[in-house]
Amino acid sequence: MKPSQMTRLPATLLAAGAVALSAGCAAPPVVVPVAGLEASATVALTDLRPATERESRIFALLPLQPGFGVTRIGEEKLSPPATRLLQHRVFERAGAQPPAAVKVHHLAIYQNTAVASVRTAFATAMGTSTLRAGGEIGGDAARAVNNLVAGARFDALTGDDEWKRGTYRRQENPKDLPAIIVLVETEIDGKRVFTRTLYKTTLHEAGALPNAVSAAIDYHLAQRAQ
């Protein structure tokens, strides 16, 4: 590394914070066109989520702070919000016999751009491309990683540890690409299911949020059917 590049490192760390901030900053909601949305309002849905799951939050701004690069995505980022999309998808799958009751215990969305933010800032400072540093996502099938969730583990990650809900294992995302993590726990007609979907994206990718939520809802409802 050249001396001139070494002197850029403090500024680069601040730039990484700016990249992370831009990934989680205020923006108009993404409008998701849904045909026949009005019909699904007949499905009785009770939102039992903690109020914080509806709100956006940036956990840290500097690379050396715990939770850097992880943001909670509030329901204002999607129109209609994720719970309404879930309600409609339940209606679509149920056909002529919708469930008597849908209880949403958790529907929390996190974005993790920690490595990508630092990578982008350093690549800019060093004069390299972010694509060389980060690699490509691959096909659609490679984007989503799904699994069931242990409720006790999720509940333990609150307060100062909440940001850990937005982390991933290396084998889930070996290239450390930006990721949207959607956690859904519902109780439908007495059956309770808790799922997690990690959806790999690129920084500021158009359509990433609705696509991640759609993939998470599809997986979640498929587990209910088993």
Secondary structure as UniProt FT lines:
FT   HELIX           3..6
FT   TURN            7..8
FT   HELIX           9..24
FT   STRAND          30..31
FT   TURN            35..36
FT   HELIX           37..42
FT   STRAND          45..47
FT   HELIX           51..54
FT   STRAND          57..58
FT   TURN            63..64
FT   TURN            66..69
FT   STRAND          70..72
FT   HELIX           75..77
FT   STRAND          78..79
FT   HELIX           82..94
FT   TURN            95..96
FT   STRAND          102..112
FT   HELIX           114..126
FT   HELIX           130..134
FT   HELIX           140..142
FT   STRAND          144..148
FT   HELIX           151..156
FT   HELIX           159..166
FT   TURN            170..172
FT   TURN            174..175
FT   STRAND          179..188
FT   TURN            189..190
FT   STRAND          191..200
FT   TURN            203..204
FT   TURN            206..207
FT   HELIX           208..224
//
